[in-house]
Structure formats: structure tokens, C-alpha cells
Amino acid sequence: MRTPRRSRRASASTATIARAAIGEELRNTSAGVTFDLRRLRAGDQERFLGAVLNGKRQMPPWRGALQMEQIEAIWAYIRAKVDR
């Protein structure tokens, strides 16, 4: 049985997030092309959700590829790293 394309993409994304979590800090290595997660503040959750669900610039939309619980877990991880 083949894994659907979106599931493979979500799995690859989850693996990328897990690799990033190994480091102690969030890093933006895209030279400003993507969201700098370190600049998101607690009040930016709606902005974050909009970008994740609908896409932003070169980042594709993840609506339907990630469950809301997964997106909330990513937000909690960002807040835990930025707010310390």
C-alpha cells in the first residue's frame, strides 16, 4: 500500500521539525525567505494559524495535511522556545 502524497509530505515535515528540536534554539536558515519563528509573539497565534493553514509566500498551505492538534503542538513548541 502506497502512502498518499500529503501523508508523505506531512511525515517529512514532522521529521524536519523533530530534527530542529534536537538543537536548543529555533534557527531560520532561509535568509528571510520564510517565517522567522523567533519573531512570533504570544499574540501572533492567529497569524501563525493563517500562515500554516493557508500558506505564505513560498510556504505551501498545510490545511488538510496536518491535524489541528499537530499545528497546536508546533505552536506550543515555538512558544516554549521563544518565551524562555
Buried (B, 14 or more C-beta within 10 A) or exposed (E): EEEEEEEEBBEEBBEEEEEBEEEEEBEEEEEEEBBEBEEBEEEBBEEBBEBBBEEBEEBEBBEEBBEEEBBEBBBEBBBEBBEE
